[in-house]
Amino acid sequence: MANMGRHLIRSHKDRPCPNGAREAARPEMLGHFRDPCNAGLQQRIEAWNRQGASLGYTDQANELKAVRDAVPELAG
């Protein structure tokens, strides 16, 4: 009978420990992520209230791509 050795797979996850500069930059970085999300939510709310229409992710992603193409400063 062949020896079918058993292997123990261990997982190691490094947790990020930001240094002082990264910690100080975090609120601004989160603001950059939060602003488009809040704008998208506001756009969906207004579309629903004005027209009774729902906007999906694809609609908003396509519009965002068009805006980024038109305004290079927003492309980041």
Secondary structure, DSSP 8 states (H G I E B T S, - for coil): -------------------HHHHHHHHHHHHHHHHHHHHHHHHHHHHHHHHS----HHHHHHHHHHHHHH-GGGG-
